[in-house]
Amino acid sequence: MLPLVSFDRPLGYCILASFGICVPYLLIWLLLIPFIEPDAPLRLLFPSQKYALLIPLLSFLSMVGIVGLSAIGIFVSEWIRKIRGSKKNE
């Protein structure tokens, strides 16, 4: 049994807990805070509204960029490996 297999369940629980905290916070930030008075103490817990859309957007774009660059890197490395293998066979 691989040692990483024992970390699957705790890692899954950590990811689930982080989403369980982040998603309600983001929903409250986007949907409820605009209707609360600007001088209310609850507003101190939340940054400006523009960041409520900017942070998830930048997170998504960085994830897509990392996955895309990784896929391109894997493709190029496999392509180079295939070219080098065919040269050795000649």
N, C-alpha and C positions, 0 to 999 in steps of 0.2 A: 504494500500500500504506500502510495506516495505521501510524503509529509505535507504537501500542500492541500491534499484532500481534506485534512482535518480542519483547515481554515475556511472551507467553503461556507459552512453554515454560519459561523460568527461573522464572516465578511458580508454575507447576505443580510443578516440582521442589522449590521451597521449601516449598510446602504439603505435598507428599508427605514431604519430610524431616522437617518439624515433626510430622506425624502419626506418622511412623516412630519418632520419639523420644518423643512424649507418650503414645502408647497403651501401649507396653511399660512405661514408668515408672508409669503409672496402674495397669496390671495387676499389676505387682510390688507397688505400694503397697497395693492392695486384697486381693490373694490370698496374697502371701508374707509380708509384714511382720507380720500377726497371729500367725504361728507362730514368729517370731524372739524371742529373749529381750529383755525391756525394756531391759537395760543394754548391749546389743550396739552396737558403733560404727556398724553399718550403719543403725540406726534414726535416726541423726543426719541422714541424707540425706533423710528423709521427715518431713513435718509430722504432726500428729495425724490419726487415722483419720477423724474427722468431716469434715475438709476434703476427703478423697478422694471423698466423695459430694457435698459442698456445692459445690465448685468447678465440676465438670461440670454440675450442676443449675443453678447460677446462670448459667453460660455459655449453656446451652440456653435458659433462660427469657429472658435478655437478647436472644439472637438472635431468638427468636420475637416478642418485644416490638418489636424494631426492624423486623422484616419486616412485622409486623402494622400498626404505626403508619405505615410507609411505604405500605403498600397502602391504608390508609384515607385518607392524604393524597393519593395519586394519584387515588383515586376521587372525593374531594370536589373536587379541582381540576378534574378532567374534568367533573364535574357542574356546577360553577360556570361553566366555559368554555362548556358547552352552553347553559346558561340565558342567558348574556350574548350568545351568538351568535344565539339565537332572538329576543332583544329587539331586536337590531340589524336583523334581517330584517323586523320588523313595521313 
